[in-house]
């Protein structure tokens, strides 16, 4: 049997237990991602370079998302996935501005934590870059006063799910 033959279906209506939304992002330098152990799109270990970490970025509630559009070309017979992460964070403070300047210049790897409690690894083999974003003050008192950061990365495969038991060893909350 060829490796590209369909071997089963998906019953998305079996349970109505999916929830949307991102509650946390963990971002680190792509160059520090040493190794990933993955089987069937499920990551069981992530190794970072010695002394390095992923940093927690907490978005505004109900504001941020991630995706992975499929990029296929039937004429050339090619297929890929564009990993995207859209992060919205309130306020415009000096310490945050400096961190945003650094993340804007870096090639990064991103772990997203969904409201469901599942984690996914974005930019595993090629890294992610800040593609666009910026700060808006808002006009009315209740308008968003926030930074929006939109990351993109091209990958051969969809973002794999990560075993939640390995996350704590990878992150710094500051």
N, C-alpha and C positions, 0 to 999 in steps of 0.2 A: 504494500500500500504506500502511495506517495505521501510525503509529509505534509502536503497542502490539502489533503482531502478532509472534508467535513466529517467529524466523528460523533456529533451529538448536537442537541438543541438547547435552548434556554427557555425556562418557564418563568418569566418575569412576573407573572400574575399569581404565583404560588403563595407568596406572602406579601402583604403590604407593609413592609417594615423598613423601607428606605427613607432616609431623611437627608435633606439638603443642608448645605452650609459648611463653612470652614471655621474652626474655632482657634487653631494655632498653625503657624508656619515655623519651621526650623530651617535656617539658612546657614550654609557654610561655604567655604572656598572649595570649588570643584577639585582643585589640585590636591586637596587633603583627603579626598575619597580614595582610600588605598585598595579596598576589596569589598565585594558584595557577593554573598552566597544566596543564590536564587534558584528555586525549583518550581516549575509550573506557575510562574508569575507571582511567587510568594517568597519574600526575602526573610531569611532566618538569621543572618549576620551581616553587619556593616562594620568595616574597619576603617578608622580614620588615622591619618598620620599622627605619630606620637605628639602629645601636647596640644592637639587641636580639638575643636569642638564645633557643634552646630549651635547657633544662637536663636533663641525664641523671639518671634515677632507675633504679638497678639493683635489681631485686626479688630476693627469696630464690629459689634454684633450685627449679624445679617448683612454684611457688606462685601465679603470676599468670596472668591471662587477659584476653582481650578478646572482644567479641561484637557482633552487630548483629541483634537480633530484628526481624523484619518486623512492622510494625503496620498492619494493614489493616482497613477497615470496609466490607464489601460494601453495606451499606445506604446509607451516605453516598458511596460510591465513592472514598474517600480511601485513600492509602497513604503510609507513611513508614517510617523505620528508626530504632531506638533504639541509638545507639552506646554501648557500655559498656566500661569498663576497670577491672579489679580488680587493684590493686597491693599486694603484701605485702612489707614491708621490716623486717628485724630491728633490734632495739635501740631504746632510748628515751633519746636523748642531747639535750642542750640545743640544739645547732646544728640537729639534725633537727627538733626540736619547733618551732622558729621557722619553718623552711621549710614545715612542714605547716600551721601557722597561716596562712601567706600563701597557699598553694595552696588551702586550704579557703575562702578569701574570694574568690578570683579566678574569672573565667570564663576557661577555658583551651582550648588546642588541644593534642592529644596525638598523637605519632607512636609507634607500637609496632613493635618489631623482633621478629619471630617467630624461633624456633629455626631455621627453614628459611632465614633470611637475608632474608626479604621484609619490607618496611616498609609500614605502612598509616597513613593520615591520618584521625584521628577528630575530629569537631567542626568540620569545614571551614567550614560556612556559619553555624552557630548557636552554636558553642562547646560546651564541656563544663563541668559543675559537679560538685563533690564532693557526692554525694548522701547518703552515709553512710560510716561507718568508725569507727576508734578504735584504741586500744592495748590489748593483753592481755598480762599478764606471764607467763601460764602458771602451772601449779601444780607440776608435776614438772620435774626438771632438764632433760629433753629436750623439754619442751613449747615451743611457739613463744613467743618473747618478741618481739612484732612489732606494727607498725602495719599495719592493713588500710585501704586507701583505695579506695572504690568511686565511680567517676565515671560520669555519664550525660549524654547529649545527644540531642536529637531532630533528625533530619536528613531531608531529602527523598530523598537517595540513599544507597546503601551506601558504606562507607569505601573510597576508591580506594587502589590500590597505588601506591607511590612508587618512582621510579628510585633505586636505592641510591647512585648516583654523586653525588647532590646532598645527601646527608645530612651529610657532614662540615662543610660550610660553614654549617650551621644550628645546630650544637650547641656547648655548653660542657659539659665533663665534671664540673664542680664543682657 
